[in-house]
């Protein structure tokens, strides 16, 4: 069953005034790890997720590709005018949103990140979207987040994910012809992920469990594809997605100076364990 995947980041003694620089660093790290260099949209939420946004701006992405297609990348009706072009530089988007800098506000940004996915719609368009932004409703997952902020253990979890992805005997010894033959059902395309920075008083101090900054990757399906029959090609694409996830996790931690991180799921299940079982079933 598909789950929602998050990355939470914490910083020591983070002041509200330092949050914008951390957000810029995290958003800026995406371009080096399969993501876009510019931001699609910015939203400011006051007090809690139940309130209406006090600021929304859609900059566009992929040179307006989603709007031209009329596909799921098009912004929801009523979210303001669409600005064409390739999006906004992270610094510009963050500076505009944090002009309203308050302790009980949350600052959400959407940015594109490309993964291998099975084609599920017209022209193979694959996009991860949440219709309503909000924190995890899983008590177990939130408890796990608050009790596992040790960086060394998180790094170990990331290593186990990479090891599980690489531990696939069928990947060894494949000939060049098989390497070059790609299943036409697989396509590499962008999805929108959400990067949210929390003011210390937003949603009754949600940052303590969700992180000063939280990245919402959406569905974890591209890292498992549990509903598909994985062959050599599929296993290779899943492995590449997982490697990219691990590299991005390390990249945003280093770029922003986080001292603790946690990769977690809404249902509280271990991605590393599920991945090991998934690839084991392929063997």
C-alpha positions, 0 to 999 in steps of 0.5 A: 500500500502506498504511503506518504514520505517525509523528510524532517530537518532540525537546527540548533537554537534556530531563530525565526529570522534565520528560517528564510536562509535555511529554506533558501538553502534547502530549495537550492539543493534540489537542482543538484539532485534531480530537481528543478532550480526554480520554485513553482509556488509559495504559500503562507499559512497562519496559525494552523493548517485549518486557516486560509492562506494569507499569501499565495503566489504561483510562479509556474514551472517547466516554462509553463509546460503543465498549463500548456498541457492542461494536465494535473500540473495546472494550478487549482482554480481560485489560486490566483493568476498564473505567472508564465515562465520557468518559476522563481529563484528560491531566494526571490520566492522565500523573500516574498513569502517571508515578508510576512514573518511571524512566529505562528506562520508556516511557509510552504514552497512547491518545487519540481523533482524528477523520478522514474515512474510507471506511466499512469496518464496521458503522455506519461505525465506523472505528478504527486499532489496533495489537495490539502496541505497539512501535517501527518495525522498518524500518531505513531508516525509523529511519535516516531519523529519526535523520538528519533531525532538522532542524526547518527541513527538517521544516517544509518537508516539512509545507508540501509535504504541504499544497501537494500536498493543495491542488494539485488543479485539480478542486477549483477552480470547483466549484458549491455543489450539489457542495459540499453533496453528500456521498458516503454512503460517507464518514464522519467518526469517531474512531480511537485514536492512541498518544502515547509518551514515552520514558525515556532508557534505554528500549529502549537509548536508542530516543528518539534515533531515535524522539523523546523523544515519538512519536505513532503515527497508525496507517495512513496510508490516510485521507491517501491512500485508495489503494484507492478511486476518488477523486472530488471529494468523496473528494479534498476529504475527503483534503485535509481530513485532510491539513490536519488532520494538518499543523495537529496537527503544528504544534500539538503542536510549539508546545504542547510546545516541541519544537525538532525534529520528523519526520513519517515512515512505517514503510516510509520513504516520503514522504507528501508524494510519495505524496499528490502522485502520488495527487491527480495521478492524480485530475486 
